[in-house]
Amino acid sequence: METSKIAAESGINLEIVFVGRSNVGKSSLLRELFGAKVRVGRRPGVTLRPRHAQASDLLITDMPGFGFMSGVKDRKQDIVKDQTVRYIEDNAERIKIGVLVIDGPTFPQIVDRWDSRDQIPVDIEMFDFLREIGIDTIVAANKMDKVKEDEYDPLLDEVAGRLGLEPPWQNWKHLIAPISAKKGDLKAIKGLLRDRLHEMKRDDLFKYV
């Protein structure tokens, strides 16, 4: 386990950050995606701070979940979101890829609920923020195993639309990766990560992804 300060001094040339609201399965995705190939440490008290794993000169960063967090006061939740934004801004030069993890099946309803209160959904805010500061962003639509086959494409069309991407979602397969971390179905996200690494001429990192 590396702190961000130590990581910055450890020959890191590129970083992938994983962001998402609480309870979208981000930790499960990271475990399934990197598993034993990348050592991810745990220690008490890090749930509200970034967690890091290093592989070669690649840093993988798991940002704390934003939005509602059970047992965490609203003020603390705002601080966590602000710290996430500040971390990304401070390290934007080396952060080459941002993965926004969402709960695919509930995403449209969550966005609509926020919209009905005339508020910008945190997920949309984060998606726009990452892209605005020039970070190549992938949306990992998790928990798609819960979606019936005939509802799969219509749901993903809705996800794309809520993100401001004109449906059909198939036009955005380079941005949207439908996955199920629980079922180990990560083909889409692995493919997009490898595409990005290949474009950076970093095929040597494929063994970690």
QUIBELTA-V274385 format. One record per residue. RES is the residue in three letters. PSI is psi in whole degrees, -180 to 180 (999 if undefined). Layout:
res: {RES & RES}
psi: {PSI & PSI}
This chain:
res: {MET & GLU & THR & SER & LYS & ILE & ALA & ALA & GLU & SER & GLY & ILE & ASN & LEU & GLU & ILE & VAL & PHE & VAL & GLY & ARG & SER & ASN & VAL & GLY & LYS & SER & SER & LEU & LEU & ARG & GLU & LEU & PHE & GLY & ALA & LYS & VAL & ARG & VAL & GLY & ARG & ARG & PRO & GLY & VAL & THR & LEU & ARG & PRO & ARG & HIS & ALA & GLN & ALA & SER & ASP & LEU & LEU & ILE & THR & ASP & MET & PRO & GLY & PHE & GLY & PHE & MET & SER & GLY & VAL & LYS & ASP & ARG & LYS & GLN & ASP & ILE & VAL & LYS & ASP & GLN & THR & VAL & ARG & TYR & ILE & GLU & ASP & ASN & ALA & GLU & ARG & ILE & LYS & ILE & GLY & VAL & LEU & VAL & ILE & ASP & GLY & PRO & THR & PHE & PRO & GLN & ILE & VAL & ASP & ARG & TRP & ASP & SER & ARG & ASP & GLN & ILE & PRO & VAL & ASP & ILE & GLU & MET & PHE & ASP & PHE & LEU & ARG & GLU & ILE & GLY & ILE & ASP & THR & ILE & VAL & ALA & ALA & ASN & LYS & MET & ASP & LYS & VAL & LYS & GLU & ASP & GLU & TYR & ASP & PRO & LEU & LEU & ASP & GLU & VAL & ALA & GLY & ARG & LEU & GLY & LEU & GLU & PRO & PRO & TRP & GLN & ASN & TRP & LYS & HIS & LEU & ILE & ALA & PRO & ILE & SER & ALA & LYS & LYS & GLY & ASP & LEU & LYS & ALA & ILE & LYS & GLY & LEU & LEU & ARG & ASP & ARG & LEU & HIS & GLU & MET & LYS & ARG & ASP & ASP & LEU & PHE & LYS & TYR & VAL}
psi: {130 & 139 & 160 & -35 & -47 & -42 & -39 & -21 & 12 & 31 & 30 & 128 & -26 & 156 & 144 & 124 & 141 & 122 & 160 & 158 & 165 & 148 & 24 & -2 & 24 & -45 & -40 & -40 & -46 & -40 & -45 & -37 & -44 & -33 & -133 & -11 & -28 & 127 & 117 & 115 & 162 & 142 & 154 & 144 & 7 & 3 & -25 & 15 & 159 & 144 & 141 & 148 & 143 & 137 & 113 & -127 & 20 & 131 & 129 & 122 & 126 & 106 & 149 & 147 & 139 & 175 & -157 & 131 & 120 & 128 & 4 & 128 & 153 & -43 & -42 & -37 & -40 & -40 & -44 & -45 & -44 & -39 & -37 & -47 & -45 & -42 & -46 & -42 & -44 & -29 & 17 & -30 & -36 & -13 & 105 & -27 & 135 & 129 & 114 & 115 & 127 & 160 & 99 & -54 & -32 & -7 & -49 & -41 & -39 & -46 & -44 & -36 & -44 & -42 & -38 & -21 & 11 & 38 & 147 & 123 & 140 & -38 & -45 & -41 & -44 & -41 & -49 & -40 & -48 & -44 & -36 & -35 & 10 & 20 & 126 & 117 & 133 & 137 & 114 & 104 & 97 & 169 & 27 & -9 & -17 & -3 & 132 & 151 & -43 & -9 & -4 & -59 & -44 & -39 & -46 & -30 & -40 & -40 & -48 & -46 & -42 & -27 & -1 & 19 & 123 & 120 & 161 & 157 & -24 & -23 & -12 & 27 & -16 & -8 & -34 & 125 & 103 & 128 & 169 & 99 & -38 & -38 & -2 & 18 & 90 & 16 & -43 & -46 & -38 & -43 & -43 & -38 & -43 & -36 & -45 & -45 & -38 & -42 & -29 & 3 & 41 & 48 & -20 & -17 & -2 & -33 & -16 & -11 & 999}
